[in-house]
Amino acid sequence: MPTMMRDAAISFPLLGDWSIDPSASFTLFGHTFYWYGAIIGLGFILAALYCMRRAPKDFGISKDTLTDVVLIGLPTAIVGARLYYVFCHWSSYVGDTVWQTLWNWCKIWEGGTAIPGGLLLATFCVWLYARKKKIPFGAMADVCAPGLLIGQCIGRWGNFINREAFGGMTELPWRMRLWISGTYYIDVHPTFL
């Protein structure tokens, strides 16, 4: 079963006879931006703002400390997400030399990240930071967990735009239809929604 169909129109039979075919990118000031990245970025910003507001009054963690956590967590999450993806798709990233292989690993702009790796490495680094600053890690996790959910809820719309990360084929009423051509489609679970 394919996992991504960027050119497939989307419809929901439960909602009637309509379809949408959103573009994967947009142009702003002469530069091309991808909706997936913009949506993930928006999710991250809203999650960080929520956590910044909540941390001082509910958990006694200062905004400065949470800013440090964001500055540690974001880059380590990106590195962890990339490494996890590369290791799961190893053969696609091996080059003719060690340097070419390492360069292939770095080409994040060509796509290829996985959230579990980002969560693992960022959580580990935030745990180290909390331990060094003598901040209870449980309190830090309690501050960040709702932010993670906010980011996930918003970020999954990037999967919708990319027509990826959908579930298996189904005939259930809430199915999503991906039109491969004018006459051929598949009905799948809209798991990212």
PyMOL commands that set and color helices and strands:
alter all, ss='L'
color gray80, all
select helices_A, chain A and resi 13-15+35-59+63-88+90-92+98-106+108-110+115-133+137-162
alter helices_A, ss='H'
color red, helices_A
select strands_A, chain A and resi 9-11+25-28+31-34+176-179+185-188
alter strands_A, ss='S'
color yellow, strands_A
deselect
rebuild
show_as cartoon
